[in-house]
Amino acid sequence: MADPTGREAVAAVWRIESARIVGALARYTGDFALAEDLAQEALAEALVTWPREGVPRHPAGWLLTVGRRRAIDAFRRRSALDDRYTVLARDLGEGGIASGSVPADPVRDAGDVLWDPDQIDDDMLALMFVSCHPVLSREARVALTLRVVGGLTSDEIARAFLVPTATVQARITRAKKILGAARVPFAVPPARERAERLGAVLSVIYLIFTEGSSASSGDDLIRLDLASEAQRLARVLARLVPDEPEVHGLLALLELTAARFPARTGPDGEPVLLEHQDRRRWDRAAIRRGRAALARAERAGRGLGAYGLQAAIAECHAVAPSVDATDWERVVLIYEALGRLAPSPVVDLNRAVALSMARGPAAALSIVDELTATEALAGSHLLPGVRGELLTRLGRTGEARAELELAVRLCGNKRERAVLERKLADLG
């Protein structure tokens, strides 16, 4: 009789072990795209077999064994094809083509498959570097990372980013083709390339978390599944490269930001602004983890990077008993340092907000006006939203109303838009 829990077991094992399985298959085959396809074939076979025959004693070993057997089948087919090409070339007088070799079958009983911890770490790290390779577009890096490292299905990724499943599948397929065409090896890059490539990995994890913590569109302000996956990836990376301070800086930022999630929304999912949040609901364990990760980044003695500086700002909020008691002057100084290290209009906008809290709205308005003049954030609701807030505090109600109306029109998230509409209504 079929086991109705079999499919649930497949999903659970896949989410936990998929990256290790893909990594092991990529090392075994030397072909990243083939490894991902083989892992998906093993998953499909498990979805059929486990509900019917029961969950195997070693589920991850079972999946890896099936993947390896499929790889051997593929090698044998390729070898047979190469043999046919050799015969054809000889008949045509063009010389022989060396036939492909069939590897010895290393597959043992699934229950005896051994996982070497050091090799797993290398495989996982290589998997992250390949999935986030600079030859891929940002969208492709995110989709591929969530698929092969996070173990999410195409449907889950599509739901998270509110795009059609076919779009996600196309991105993943194209990404694998690009990696193959570029002959990207499945390996941890050499030391001279690692720092540059590590930045791409950190950027992808940060992008995933950002979309989860402040959804750009849709009905929910926070997508916990996406944010939690980014936190998990950051923890894995911190374990794999413990000597890189910026990895710990990113982990600190994610932990300290996620600590506020329980208080950021009300009972009906409506946003709760920082000044109105019940800080007793903040996750103190996450704050401790975040501060510990930030301290580890600082102990490296190289100075904080961009993620570490953002984590330092988040720490200022985490330790303050209230908005008014926050060390806003320190926040402004850190934003100034961040602006020099990683300049961006969003950093300037956040610095303006901090400056308005430290020295009043008039001090901040000039920065916001400069950003408006440069059209650096054209199309974003953030700039008119902040400008409308500053103008409201300055008593310039008519101008504030125009800015908030623009912010409402530009805002793609239903929950954030409701906050802006309430601010408009409060103007009278």
N, C-alpha and C positions, 0 to 999 in steps of 0.2 A: 504494500500500500504506500502511496506517495506521502512523503513527509512534508506537511505544509510549512514547516519552519526552515526547510532547506534553502529556499530563496533568500530568507532573511539572513541565514548563516553565510551564504555567498556574499551578500552585500556587506556584512560586517567584516568578514575576513578581507574582502577586496579593499575596503577603505583603510584597513590597518596595514596590509601587507603588499598592496599593489606596487608601490614604489620599489620595494625590495625585489619583487618578482621581475618587474621590467628591467631594473638595474642588473640583476643576475643574468637575465636573458640577453641583454645588450652586451655584457662582457663576454658571454658565451658565443654569441653570433658575430660580434663586431659590427652589428648593424642596428642602430637605434630604431629606425622606422620599422624594421622587421621585428625587433623585440617587442615593440608596442603592439603590433598586429598579433604576434604570437600570444602575448598576454591576454589580449581581448578574445582570441580563440579559446584559450584555456578557461576564461571566465564564462564564455557561452556554453562550453561543455559542462562546466560545473552547474550552471543554471538548469541544465537538463538532467544531469546525473544525480546531484545531491538530493533533490526532493524525492527522487525515485528510490535511491539506494542508501540514503542516509549520509550524514556528514562524515568524511573520513577522519581517521584518528589524528592526522597531521594535515589540516586543510591547506596551509601555505605550501607545504612540501608537495601535496597533490597537484596544486596549480602549477608549481614550478616544473614538476615532472612532465605534466601534459604539455607545457610550453616547450620544454626541451625536446620531447618526442616529435612535436610538430616541426620544430626547427630541423631535426634530423631528416624528417620526411622532405622538407623543402630542399635541404642540401642534396638528398638523393635524387630528387627530381631535377635539380640543377645539374648534377653530375651526369645523369642520363642524357640531358639535353646537350651538354657539352660534348659527350661522346658522339652524339649524332652529328654535331657540327664538325667534329674532327673527321668523321668519315666523309662528310660532304666536301670538306676542304680538300681532303686527299683525292677524292674523285675529280675535283676541279683542277687539281694540280697546283693548289695555292699553298701547299705546306700544311702541316698538322697544327691543330690547336690543342694545347695541353688540356686534358680533361680535368674537371674539378674533382677534388678528393672528397671522399665521404668520411667524416670524422668518426672515430670510434664512439660507440654508444656509451656515454658515461652514466646513463640513467639507472639509478638503483630504485629499490622499492621506495614509494613516496614517504613511508614512515621513517626512512633512514636518511633522508636528505639533510645534510648538515649545513648550517648557516654560520660561516666564519664572521665573527663580529667586525674584525678589521676590514674584511673584504666588503661587508655590507656597508660600512661607513664610506669606503671609497666609491662603491656603486651609487650610493645615495647622493654623494657630493657631485659625482660626474653627471648624474641624472639632472640635478639642479642646474649645473653649468650648461649642459646641452639644451635643456628646455628654455633657458633664458639667454640663448646665444644672440649676440648683437646682429647677426644676419637676419633675424626675424623681426617683424613689426611688433609694436607694443601689444596689440590685441592678440597676435599669435603667441607671443611669449606667455601672456596671462592664461590663455585657453590651454596651451600645451602643458604648462606647469600644473594647473588645476587638474588636468586629465591624468598625466603620468606620475606626478609627484603627490598630488592630493587625492587621487583615486576617484574624483568626481566623474559622473557620467556626463555625456553631452547635454542631456536634458537638464541636469542640475546646473551646469554652467550657464546654459541658455536662460533658465529661470532667474539665476542670480544677476545676470546682466541685462535681462529683459530684451533678449534678441531671439530670433527663431533658432530652433535646434539645428536646422540645416546650415545656418550661418556659422555656428560653432563648429560643426563637423567639417565644413569647407575650410575654416581657418586651420584646424588641426591637420587635415589632409595636406593642405598647401605647405604648412610649416614643416611637415616631415619630408615633403618633396624638396623643399629648399635646403634643409639640412643635408639630405642625400646629395643634391647637386653641388653643394658647397664642400662636400666630403668632410663634414665636421666629425672628428673622431669621438668615440665614446670614451672619454678619459678626463680626469681632473687636469686642467691646463697647467703648463709649467709655471713656476713661480713668477717669471717676468710678465706673464699674461694674467695671472690670477687676480691681482688687485683690480684691474680694469674690468674683468669679467665678473668679479664679485659684486661690483657696483650694479651691474645689470640684474643679478639675482636679487639683491636687496631692493632694487627699484620695483621689481615685479611683486615681491611680497608686500611692499608698502602700498602699491596700487590696489592689490586685492583687499588689503585691510581698509584703505581709504573708502573704497566703494561699499564695504560692509559697514563701516562706522558712520558714514554720512551718504546714504544712497543718493545718487544723482537724479534718479527718477523713480516713479512708482508710488505706492501707497504707504510704504514703511520707511521710517526714518533710519532705522538700523537693521541690517541683515546679519543676524548673529552667526548664522552658519558660515557666511563668507569671512567675517571678521575672525571667527574662531579658527578657521582653516589657516588664515594668514598667521595667527599666533602660533599654531602648531608648527607651521613651516619655519618660522623664526626660531622656535625652540630647537628644532632638529638641526638647523644651520648652526646655531650657537654651540651645539654639542659637537658638530663635525669640524668646525674651525674655531676652537676656543681661544685662539691667540689674536683674533681680529677684533679690535675694540669697537669698530662701527657695527659689527654684527650684534654685539651686546647693546650698543646704543639703540639700534632698531628694536630689539626685543624689549628694552626698557620703555621705549616710546609706545609700543603696542600694548604692553601690560598696563602702563599708567593711564593710557587713554581708555582702554576697555574697562578699567576699574570704575569709571563714571557711568558706564552703560545702565546699571540698575536704576539710576536716578535721572537719566536723560529723557525718559518718556513717562507719561502718566498712565493711569489705568486703561485708557482707551487708545494708547499708542501715540497720544499727542506729545509734541516736543516740550520739554521743560528746560528753560534757559538756565545758564549757569548760576545766575544770581538767585534763582528760585529753587535750585536743587536741594534736596534733603541730603546733606553730606554724610549723614549716618547710614545711608543706603549704599554708599560707595564701597566697593569690594576691597577691604583692607588687606586681604591676602595678596590680591593682584598688585596693590600698591607696594607691599613689602617686596614682592618678586621684582617689580619694576625698579625700585630703588636699589636693590641688590645688583641687578644687571647694569644699571647706570654706574654704580660704584666700581664694578668690574671694568667697565669701559674707561673710567677715569684712571684706574690704577695702571693702565698700560703706559701712561706717561707721554702719550703722543698728542694730547689735546683732543677734545671732542670733535667728531665730524658732524655733518649736517643732521643726521638722525639723533646723535647724542645730544646736540644742542636743543633739538625739539623735545627730547626726553627731559632735559633739564627744565624747560619751560613747563612741561606737564607736571614735573615734580613740584614746582612752585605752587601750582594749583592744588596738588594732592596733599600738601602739608599745611595749607592755609585753612584756618577755621571758618573763613567766610570770604566773600568777594572783596569786601572792604579791607580785610586784614591781609590780603594777598600782597606780596612784595612786588608791586607793579614796576617799580624802578628797575629791579633786577630783571624782570621779564623784558622790559624795553631794551636793556643792555644786551641780553642774550639774543633778542631779535636783531639787533644791530650787528652782532657778530655773525649770526646766521646769514644776514643779508650780504655780508662781505664774502662769506665762504660759499654760499649757494644762492646768489641773487635771483629773485623772482618777484613778480608783481604780487603774488599771494603772500609772500613773506612781508613785503612792504605794507600790504593791507592789514595784516595781523599786527605788525608793529604800530600802525596807526591806532588800532583798537586799544592796544596796551597803553600807548601814549595818552589816549583820551581818558583812560582810567587813572593814570599817574598824574597828569597835569591838566586835564580838562579837554573838552571837545574842540575848542578853538585851536589848540596846539596840534591836534591830529588832522584837522580839516585840510590844511595845506598839502599834506602828503596825499590824502584822498583826491584832492583836486588835481594834483599832478598826474596821478594814475588815470583819472578821467580824461585828462587832456591827451595822454599818450594812447588811449584806447587799448591799453595792454590787456584789460579784462573785458573787452567788448563781447557781449553775448552771455556774460555770466551775471547771475542775480546777486552775487556777493558784494560787488562794488556799490551798486545803487542801494543795496540793503544797508550797508555800513554808512554810506553818505546820508541816507535818510534818517538813520538813528542819530548821527551827529547833529544834523540840522534840527531835528526835533529837540535835542537837548539845548540847542542854542536859541530856541524859540522861533526859528524861521519856518513856520508851519507850512506855508504854501509850497516852498521849495522841497520840504521834506515829503509832502504828499506826492509830488511829482516823481521823486526818486523811489518812494515805496511802491507806487503804482507800476513803475518800470520793473522793479524787482519782482513783483507779483507776476507780471507777464513773462519774465524770463525764467522763473523758477520751475524746474521740472518735477520736483518732489512734492507730492500732495501735502504732506505733513509740514514741511518747511513753508510752503505757500500759505497754509492756514495761519502760521505765526505772523507772517508779513501782513496778512489781511487783518489780523487783530490789531497790529500796530497802526494800520491805516484807520481802522474804526476808532481807535483811541484818540486820534487827532481831532475827531468830531466833525 
